[in-house]
Amino acid sequence: MAALTIRNVDDAIKQSLRIRAAQHGVSMEEEARRILREALGCAARSQPLGQRLKQRFAEVAATDFELPARQLPRRPPHWDEMP
């Protein structure tokens, strides 16, 4: 594993990170790792796209949503045929 040092972080950002880490019951380092992992999508790549979308929109998706019936695509016009 690589080490990372971040300099010149605003005091307000550091305090927000400290509070967020405490709310999640983890260290500031672990919280920063989680934030970076989420922002860069490292954890999301392990799941297929459909599952990631379902998880991302679970809070706003209606549970009674029904997919519309699929239809066959229309036939393309035959430009070479003259009436």
C-alpha distances in whole Angstrom, upper triangle without the diagonal:
4,7,10,13,16,20,23,23,26,27,28,25,23,26,26,22,23,26,24,21,24,26,23,23,19,18,17,14,14,16,15,12,15,17,14,14,18,19,17,18,15,16,19,19,19,23,26,27,30,28,26,30,31,29,29,32,33,34,37,38,41,42,45,44,45,44,47,49,48,51,51,51,54,56,55,59,61,61,63,66,69,71
4,7,10,13,17,20,20,24,25,26,23,21,24,24,21,22,25,23,21,24,26,24,23,20,18,17,13,14,16,14,12,15,16,14,14,18,18,16,18,15,17,20,20,21,24,27,28,31,30,27,30,32,30,29,33,34,35,37,39,42,43,46,45,46,45,48,50,49,52,52,52,55,56,56,59,61,61,63,66,69,71
4,7,10,13,17,17,21,22,23,20,18,22,22,18,19,23,21,19,22,24,22,22,18,16,14,11,13,15,12,11,15,16,13,15,18,18,17,19,17,19,22,22,23,26,29,30,33,31,29,32,34,31,30,34,35,35,38,39,43,43,47,46,48,47,50,52,51,54,54,54,57,58,58,61,63,64,66,68,71,73
4,7,10,13,13,17,19,20,17,16,19,19,16,18,21,20,18,21,23,22,22,18,15,13,10,12,14,11,10,14,14,12,14,17,16,15,18,17,19,22,22,24,27,29,30,33,31,28,31,33,30,29,32,34,34,36,38,42,43,46,45,47,46,49,51,50,53,54,53,56,57,57,60,62,62,65,67,70,72
4,6,10,11,14,16,18,15,13,17,18,15,16,20,19,18,21,23,22,22,19,16,13,11,14,15,11,12,16,15,13,16,19,18,18,21,20,22,25,25,27,30,32,32,35,34,31,33,35,32,31,34,35,35,37,40,43,44,48,47,49,48,51,53,53,55,56,55,58,60,59,62,64,65,67,70,72,74
4,7,7,11,13,15,12,11,15,15,13,15,18,18,17,20,22,22,22,19,16,13,11,14,14,11,12,15,14,13,16,18,16,17,20,20,22,24,25,27,30,32,32,35,33,30,32,34,31,29,33,34,34,36,38,42,43,46,45,48,47,50,52,52,54,55,54,57,59,58,61,63,63,66,69,71,73
4,6,9,11,14,12,11,15,16,14,16,19,19,19,22,24,24,24,21,18,15,14,17,17,14,16,19,17,16,19,21,19,20,23,23,26,28,29,31,33,36,35,38,37,33,35,37,34,32,35,37,36,38,41,44,46,49,48,50,50,52,55,55,57,58,57,59,61,60,63,66,66,68,71,73,75
4,6,9,12,10,10,13,15,14,16,19,19,20,22,24,24,25,23,20,16,16,19,18,15,18,20,18,17,21,22,20,21,25,25,27,29,31,33,35,37,36,39,38,34,36,38,35,33,35,37,36,38,40,44,46,49,48,51,50,53,55,55,57,59,57,60,62,61,63,66,66,69,71,73,75
4,6,8,7,7,10,11,11,13,15,16,16,19,20,21,22,20,17,13,14,17,15,12,16,18,15,15,19,20,18,20,23,24,25,27,29,31,33,35,34,37,35,32,33,35,32,30,32,34,33,34,37,41,42,46,45,47,47,50,53,52,55,56,55,58,60,59,62,64,65,67,70,72,74
4,5,5,6,9,10,11,12,14,15,17,19,20,21,22,21,18,15,16,19,17,15,18,19,17,17,21,21,19,22,25,26,27,29,31,33,34,37,36,38,36,33,34,36,33,30,32,34,33,34,37,40,42,46,45,48,48,50,53,53,56,57,56,58,61,60,63,65,66,69,71,73,74
4,5,5,6,9,10,10,12,14,15,16,18,20,21,19,17,14,16,18,16,15,19,20,18,19,22,23,21,24,27,28,28,30,33,34,36,38,37,39,37,34,35,36,33,31,33,35,33,34,38,41,43,46,45,48,49,51,55,55,57,59,58,61,63,63,65,68,68,71,74,75,77
4,5,5,6,9,10,11,12,14,15,16,18,20,19,17,14,16,18,16,15,18,19,16,18,22,21,20,23,25,27,27,29,31,33,34,37,35,37,35,32,33,34,31,28,30,32,30,31,35,38,39,43,42,45,46,48,52,52,55,57,56,58,61,60,63,66,66,69,71,73,74
4,5,5,6,9,10,10,12,14,15,17,18,17,15,11,13,15,13,11,15,15,13,14,18,18,16,19,22,23,24,25,28,29,31,33,32,34,32,29,29,31,28,26,28,29,28,29,32,36,37,41,40,43,43,46,49,49,52,54,53,55,58,57,60,63,63,66,69,71,72
4,5,5,6,9,10,10,12,14,15,16,15,12,9,11,13,11,10,14,15,13,15,18,18,18,20,23,23,24,26,28,30,31,34,33,35,33,30,31,32,29,27,30,31,29,31,34,37,39,43,42,45,45,48,51,51,54,56,55,58,60,60,63,66,66,69,71,73,75
4,5,5,6,9,10,11,12,14,15,14,13,10,13,15,12,12,16,17,15,17,20,20,20,22,25,25,25,27,30,31,32,35,35,36,34,31,32,33,30,28,30,30,29,31,34,37,38,42,42,45,45,48,51,52,55,57,56,59,61,61,64,67,68,71,73,75,76
4,5,5,6,8,10,11,12,14,14,13,10,13,14,11,11,15,14,12,15,18,17,17,20,22,23,23,24,27,29,30,32,31,33,31,27,28,29,26,24,26,27,25,27,30,33,35,38,38,41,42,44,48,48,51,53,52,55,58,58,61,64,64,67,69,71,72
4,5,5,6,9,10,11,12,11,9,6,9,10,7,7,11,11,10,12,15,15,15,18,19,20,20,22,25,26,27,30,29,31,29,26,27,28,25,23,25,26,25,27,30,33,34,38,38,41,41,44,47,47,50,52,52,55,57,57,60,63,64,67,69,71,72
4,6,5,6,9,10,10,9,8,6,9,11,8,10,13,13,13,15,17,18,18,21,22,23,22,25,27,28,29,33,32,34,31,28,30,31,27,26,28,28,27,29,32,35,36,40,40,43,44,47,50,50,53,55,55,58,60,60,64,66,67,70,72,74,76
4,5,5,6,9,10,10,10,9,12,13,10,12,15,14,14,17,19,18,19,22,23,24,23,25,28,29,29,32,32,33,30,28,29,29,26,24,26,26,25,27,30,33,34,38,38,41,42,45,48,49,52,54,54,57,60,60,63,66,67,70,72,74,75
4,5,5,6,9,9,9,8,11,11,7,10,12,11,10,14,15,14,16,19,20,20,19,21,24,25,26,29,28,29,27,24,25,26,22,21,23,23,21,24,27,30,31,34,34,38,38,42,45,45,48,51,50,53,56,56,59,62,63,66,68,70,71
4,5,5,6,5,6,5,8,8,5,8,11,10,10,13,15,15,16,19,20,20,19,21,24,24,25,29,29,30,27,24,26,27,23,22,25,24,23,26,29,32,32,36,36,39,40,43,46,47,50,52,52,55,57,58,61,64,65,68,70,72,73
4,5,5,6,7,8,11,11,9,12,14,13,14,17,18,18,20,22,23,23,22,24,27,27,28,31,31,32,29,27,29,29,25,24,27,26,24,27,30,33,33,37,37,41,42,45,48,49,52,54,54,57,60,60,64,67,68,71,72,75,76
4,6,8,10,11,14,12,10,13,15,13,14,17,18,17,19,22,22,23,21,23,26,26,26,29,29,30,27,25,26,26,22,22,23,23,21,24,27,29,30,33,34,37,38,42,45,46,49,51,52,55,58,58,61,64,66,69,70,72,73
4,6,9,10,12,10,8,12,13,11,12,15,15,15,17,20,20,20,18,20,23,23,23,27,27,27,24,22,24,24,20,20,22,21,20,23,26,28,29,32,33,36,37,40,43,44,47,49,50,53,56,56,60,62,64,67,68,71,72
4,7,10,12,10,9,13,14,12,14,17,17,17,20,22,22,22,20,22,25,25,26,29,30,30,27,25,27,27,23,23,26,25,24,27,29,32,32,35,36,39,40,44,46,47,50,53,53,56,59,59,63,66,67,70,71,74,75
4,7,8,6,6,10,11,10,12,15,15,16,18,20,20,19,18,21,23,23,24,28,29,30,27,25,27,27,23,23,26,26,25,28,30,33,33,37,37,40,41,44,47,47,51,52,53,56,58,59,62,65,66,69,71,73,75
4,5,5,6,9,10,11,12,14,15,17,18,20,21,20,19,22,25,25,26,30,30,32,29,27,29,30,26,25,28,28,28,31,33,36,36,40,40,43,43,47,49,50,53,55,54,58,60,60,64,66,67,70,72,75,76
4,5,5,6,9,10,10,12,14,15,16,18,20,19,19,22,24,25,26,30,30,32,29,26,29,29,26,25,28,28,27,30,33,36,36,40,40,43,43,46,49,49,52,54,54,57,59,59,62,65,66,69,71,73,75
4,5,5,6,9,10,11,12,14,15,16,18,17,17,20,22,23,25,28,29,31,28,26,28,29,26,25,28,29,28,31,33,37,37,41,40,43,43,46,49,49,52,53,53,56,58,58,61,64,65,67,69,72,74
4,5,5,6,9,10,10,12,14,15,16,15,14,18,20,20,22,25,26,28,25,23,25,26,23,22,26,26,26,29,31,34,34,38,38,40,40,43,46,46,49,50,50,54,56,56,59,62,63,66,68,70,72
4,5,5,6,9,10,11,12,14,15,15,14,17,20,20,22,25,25,27,24,21,24,24,21,20,23,23,23,26,28,31,32,36,35,38,38,41,44,44,47,49,49,52,54,54,58,60,61,64,66,69,70
4,5,5,6,8,10,10,12,14,14,14,17,19,20,22,25,25,27,25,22,24,25,22,21,24,25,25,27,29,33,34,37,37,39,39,42,45,45,47,49,48,51,54,54,57,59,60,63,65,67,69
4,5,5,6,9,10,10,12,11,11,14,16,17,19,22,23,25,23,20,23,24,21,20,23,24,25,27,29,32,33,37,36,38,38,41,43,43,46,47,47,50,52,52,55,58,59,61,63,66,68
4,5,5,6,8,10,10,10,9,12,14,15,17,20,20,22,20,17,19,21,17,17,20,21,21,24,25,29,29,33,32,35,34,38,40,40,43,45,44,47,50,50,53,56,57,60,62,64,66
4,5,5,6,8,10,11,11,13,15,17,18,21,20,22,20,17,19,21,17,16,19,20,20,22,25,28,29,33,32,34,34,37,40,40,42,44,43,47,49,49,52,55,56,58,60,63,64
4,5,5,6,8,9,10,12,14,16,18,20,20,22,21,17,20,22,19,17,21,22,23,25,27,30,31,35,33,36,35,38,40,40,43,44,43,46,48,48,51,53,54,57,59,62,63
4,6,5,6,5,6,9,11,12,14,17,17,20,18,15,17,19,16,15,19,20,21,23,25,28,29,33,31,33,33,36,38,37,40,41,41,44,46,46,49,52,53,55,57,60,62
4,6,5,7,7,8,10,12,13,16,15,17,16,12,14,16,14,12,16,17,18,20,21,25,26,29,28,30,30,33,35,35,38,39,39,42,44,44,47,50,51,54,56,58,60
4,6,8,9,10,12,14,15,17,16,19,18,14,16,18,16,13,17,19,19,21,23,26,28,31,29,31,31,33,36,35,38,39,38,41,44,43,46,49,50,53,55,57,59
4,6,8,9,10,13,14,16,15,18,18,14,16,19,17,15,19,21,22,23,24,28,29,32,31,32,31,34,36,35,38,39,38,41,43,42,45,48,49,51,53,56,58
4,5,5,6,9,11,12,12,15,14,11,13,16,14,13,16,18,20,21,22,26,27,30,28,29,28,31,33,32,35,36,35,38,40,40,43,46,47,49,52,54,56
4,6,6,8,10,13,13,16,15,12,15,18,16,15,19,20,22,24,25,28,29,32,30,31,30,33,35,34,37,38,37,40,42,42,46,48,49,51,53,56,58
4,6,6,8,11,12,15,13,10,14,15,13,13,17,18,20,22,22,26,26,29,28,29,28,32,34,33,36,37,37,40,42,43,46,48,50,52,54,57,58
4,5,6,8,9,11,10,7,10,12,10,10,14,15,18,19,19,23,23,26,25,26,25,28,30,29,32,33,33,37,39,39,42,45,46,49,51,53,55
4,5,7,8,12,11,9,12,14,13,13,17,18,21,22,22,25,26,28,26,27,26,29,30,29,32,33,32,36,37,38,41,43,45,47,49,52,54
4,7,9,12,10,9,13,14,13,14,18,18,21,23,23,26,25,28,27,27,26,29,31,30,32,33,33,37,39,39,43,45,47,49,51,54,55
4,6,8,6,6,10,11,10,12,15,15,18,20,19,22,22,24,23,24,22,25,27,26,29,30,30,34,36,37,40,43,45,47,48,51,53
4,6,6,6,9,10,11,12,15,16,19,20,19,21,21,23,21,21,20,23,24,23,26,26,27,30,32,33,37,39,41,43,45,48,49
4,5,5,6,9,10,10,12,14,17,18,16,19,20,22,19,20,18,21,22,21,24,25,25,28,30,31,34,37,39,41,43,46,47
4,5,5,6,9,10,11,12,15,16,14,16,16,18,16,16,14,17,19,18,21,23,23,27,29,30,34,36,38,41,42,45,46
4,5,5,6,8,10,10,14,15,13,16,16,18,16,17,16,20,21,21,24,26,27,30,33,34,38,40,42,45,46,49,50
4,5,5,6,9,10,13,14,13,17,17,20,18,19,18,21,24,23,26,28,28,32,34,35,38,41,43,45,47,49,51
4,5,5,6,8,11,12,11,14,15,17,15,16,15,18,21,21,24,26,26,29,32,32,36,39,40,43,45,47,48
4,6,5,6,9,10,8,11,12,14,13,14,14,17,20,20,24,26,26,30,33,34,37,40,42,45,46,49,49
4,6,5,8,10,10,13,13,16,15,17,17,21,23,24,27,30,30,33,36,37,41,44,45,48,49,52,53
4,6,8,9,10,13,14,17,16,18,18,21,24,25,28,30,30,33,36,37,40,43,45,48,49,51,52
4,6,6,6,10,11,14,13,15,16,19,22,23,26,28,28,31,35,35,39,42,44,47,48,50,50
4,6,5,8,9,12,12,15,16,19,22,23,27,29,30,33,36,38,41,44,46,49,50,52,53
4,6,8,10,13,13,17,18,21,24,26,29,32,33,36,39,40,43,46,48,51,52,54,55
4,6,9,12,11,15,16,19,22,24,27,30,30,33,36,38,41,44,46,49,50,51,52
4,6,9,8,11,12,15,19,21,24,27,27,30,34,35,38,41,43,46,47,49,49
4,6,5,9,12,14,18,20,23,27,28,30,34,35,38,42,44,47,47,49,49
4,6,9,12,15,18,20,24,27,28,31,35,37,40,43,45,48,48,51,50
4,6,10,12,15,18,21,25,27,29,33,35,38,41,44,47,47,49,48
4,7,9,12,15,18,22,23,26,29,31,34,38,40,43,43,45,45
4,6,9,12,15,19,20,23,27,29,32,35,38,41,40,43,42
4,6,9,12,15,17,20,23,25,29,32,34,37,37,39,39
4,6,9,13,14,17,20,23,26,29,31,34,34,36,36
4,6,10,12,15,18,21,24,27,30,33,32,34,34
4,7,9,12,15,18,21,24,27,29,29,32,32
4,6,9,12,15,18,21,24,26,26,28,28
4,6,9,12,15,18,21,23,23,25,25
4,6,9,12,15,18,20,20,23,23
4,6,9,12,15,18,17,20,20
4,6,9,12,14,14,17,17
4,7,9,12,12,15,16
4,6,9,9,11,12
4,6,6,9,11
4,6,8,10
4,6,10
4,7
4
